[in-house]
Amino acid sequence: MGDYNPGLWHDYFFMVGGGAAALTGLVFVAMTLHLDQITTDPVHRHRARTILAGLTAVFIRCALVLMGGQNGQAVAVELAAVLVVVEYILFNSIRQAARSADNGVLWRTIGSFACLVLEQAGAVVLFFGGAWGIYVVGLGMMSSFIFMVTGAWLLLVGVGASEAADAAARPQAARS
């Protein structure tokens, strides 16, 4: 695979970064429309926080890779730094939501965390001169999209269920 050649990765990171930016905007708007439900439920808050942080961090990592004039070591350090911040956010978020979360939420968080660790492993390989590390970074990044997009869907389904339950309870409360 040879030396790290950032030009070979331009289209990949341009596409992934653009997709992450677009998804961040769409998810942000969807969350804004249901802010009351999200802010009152710890699991919804966890999903909202980690999805927005995750998508934004993908965009940031892609932008850092695309910055010109950097060698593989510089890219690896930047990727690792952003990943540590995202892992911190993810860890703190699940700690806050753990009491209210079911096992599915916890397992999805572990899966998401594993994708971040995979990316970090790729960054370490890249840092020490293995150009193939950027492939591992890309694999981890794309794998994390599975958790973010399905997490966004689960968040919206959960919010919809909460709103439906609230709406069903209102007529009964009015009759009492």
Secondary structure, 3 states (H helix, E strand, C coil): CCCCCHHHHHHHHHHHHHHHHHHHHHHHHHHHHCHHHHHHCHHHHHHHHHHHHHHHHHHHHHHHHHCCCCCHHHHHHHHHHHHHHHHHHHHHHHHHHCCCCCHHHHHHHHHHHHHHHHHHHHHHHHHCCCCCHHHHHHHHHHHHHHHHHHHHHHHHHHHHHHHHHHHHHHHHHHHC
